[in-house]
């Protein structure tokens, strides 16, 4: 099948949706983000890209701390709200139940089943964004989303964002075991 050149605008499918928390100008602040990824296991690092004009980016630069909160599909309205309203216009924390762990400037969202507490490890300045690399200092999870002590995606029920189209999607059923189903092709060349 022929491939069509779409130019340089692209998005990676899908993008996990999270709520990022920090303290900005002395107040808890939260925003929805979808440009996030795990970067390293030891030390545990996550990468997060935020626009330079974001109130949350300002807070991360001020405090060197932030949280990454994974909502379930049950929190999609709350999550979308956190992406619609700017923190310098409205106090979004009024709609959230906040808790803290060991870091004072990394407020977390109790409604979200999983939260990561992070210290700022490194910042990369890009033309329009900051790419924040955070070191995870603690992971908090509701017991209801755990199976044998591990986060169970079926119980967490995270959702993703696709762009263009700006649509949230729930995850579907598993399709196979990673590092296993491909073994059928190992050693066989077409």
Secondary structure, 3 states (H helix, E strand, C coil): CCCCCCCCCCCCCCEECEEEEEEECCEEEEEEECCEEEEEECCEEEEEEEECCCHHHHHHHHHCEEEEEECCHHHHHHHHHHHHCCCCCCCHHHHCCEECCCCCCCCEECCCCEEEEEEEEEEEECCCEEEEEEEEEEEEECHHHEECCEECHHHHCCEEEECCCCEEEECCCCCCCCCCHHHHHCCCCC
